[in-house]
């Protein structure tokens, strides 16, 4: 996000200087594709190193919302066609193709939004995780929506991309965070596996 710490990738040593290459990274816990832990908005919330990783890894449902317009406020009624696929412990990935707008300014301001009403509905459903192709949950009511979701211990994954490459509606999803002790979130390398049989 524009107000977050800037990323820096700096050559620290090279083969010539130290006989090996090593690089210094300076990065926000919420840079690029990342997840939010409850501590992001609650001092008493669970930190990223204490997350239940079963919320971050496992079967996920891809819900297609590519038909919605910019700045659309997603409501519980929009999830009605998918309600049979959503329940306690569900991992949900919202496909909007909004990642294609990066790095335009509107990527950060005009994307589809999780309304407070939808956040409450998802909290009541006791889902485990929600993954978004936008950089945040809501450009205006971000605090309220984050507090509803993270207060319900729903892991929030932001900044996903390429969900359009997936052919199946359900995938095995991996969003494992770095084990950063006592902190609020972590960059992730998100992966979706469509054919689990190939890995058995």
N, C-alpha and C positions, 0 to 999 in steps of 0.2 A: 504494500500500500504506500501511497506517496509520503506519508508522515513517518513511516517505519525506518529503522536504521538501514543504511545503504549496504549493499553487498560489496565485498572486496576480495579478489582472488589475486594473491601476490606471490611471485616467485621468491622463495626464501633461501634455498640453496640449489645449486645445479651440479651436474656431474663434474664440471670444471672446478667449482668452488669447494665441494665437499665429497666428491665421488658418488653422490646420489642426488636425485631430484626430490625436493620437498617443498610444499606450498602452504602458505598461511591463508586460512579462510576467516573472514569476518562476515558474519551472517546473522540476520534476525531469526528468532525462533518461529516467525510467521512469514518467512520469505518464500515466494514461489508456492509450489504445492506443499501444503503443510497441514497439520492438525492442531486443533485447540483442545486443551485439557481444561477441566473446570476451574483450575487455579488462574486461568487467563482473566476471569472476571470475579473470582471469589477468593479472598485471602485464606479462607478455610477450606477451599476446594481441593479436590484430588490433583496432585501434580503429575506431570507427564510420565515420570518414572514409576508412578503408582497405578497407572491405567491398567484396567483389565484388558489384556491384549486380544482376548476373544472378541472384543467389540471392534477391533481394528483388522482382524483377519478372519475370513470365512466367506460363506455364500452371501452374495449381495444381489439385490434386485435393481435392474436399470429401468427407470421410468422415463419415458420419452415426452419431453415438453418442448420440442423444437418448434412447435407451432405457435408458441406464445410470443408476444411482442416485447420490445425493450421496455424496461421499467414496470413490467407486469408484476403485480402483487399476488403471489400464489396463495390460494386459500384452501381450506379443507375440502371444499366442493370440487376443486381441481383434482384431488386425489381419489375421488369417488370411483373412477374406473379401475383403480389399482388397489382398492382397499383389501381385496382378498389376498394380496401379496405382502401386506404390511401387518406386522403384529409384534408382540413382545420379542425383543432380541433381534429384530430385523436390521439389516444393513441396507441402506437405500442410496443409490447413486442417481442424481438428477441430470439427465442429458438435455442440455439446452443449446449446445454448440457455441455458447458464449465465449469460450476460450479463443475462438477465431478473431475476436475483436482486439486481442492484445497485440501491440502495446498502445493502441489508441486510447485517448483520454476517456472515452465513453466506456471502455472496459471496466473502469473503476466506479462509474457513476450510474450507468444506464441499464445494468443487467437485470435479469429476473430476480425477484426478491422473495424471501421467506417472510410472510406476514407474521405478526405476533399470534394471530388466530391459528395459523398453520403450525407454528412452533408449539403452541399449547396442545393442539390435536396430536402432534407427534409425541409430545411428552406423555400424554394420556395413553397413547399406544405402547409406550415403554420401548421404543426402538433403541437399538444400540448405537447406531452411527448414521450420519447423513453426509453424503459427499456431493460437492457442488462444483460446477465449472466456472463459477464466478469467484472473484477474490475475497468476497465476504458474504454474509448472510443478508444484509440490507444496508444500503448506503445512508439511510437516515435513522431508522429505528434499530441500528446495529446493537446498541447496548441492551435494549429490552429483549430482542430476539436471542442474542447470545445468552443472556441470563436465564431465559426460559429453557433453552436447550441444554446448556451446561449445568444449570441447576438440577435438571433431570438426569444428569450424568450421561448425556448423549454426546458421543465424540463427534466433533464437527471437522470435516475435511474440506478444505477450500483450495481453489486453484487447480482443479483437475483439468485434464485435456484429453482429446482423442477418444472420447466415449463413442464417437461415430464410427470408429474402426471395429467395434465389437458387433458380432452378428447375433449373439444370444441375448435373451432378456435377463438371464441369470448367469453370474460368473463367480469364480472364486477370487476374492479381492484381498489384496495385501496392502495395508497402509501402516506398516510398523514404524514407530517413531524412534529417534535416538533416545537413549536412556539418560536424559539430562536431569540430574538430581535437583529436585525441589523447584522445578520451573514450570512454565505456563503452556508450552507447546513445542513443536519440533518440525523442521522440514522432513519430508518423506519422499521416497521413491515409490509412488503408487504403481501397483501392477494388478492386472486382471488376467486370469487364466480361464479360457473357455472350455478346454478339453482336459479335465482332470485325469481322465483315464490314461493319458499319455505320460503322466507322472507317477503312476502306480507300478 
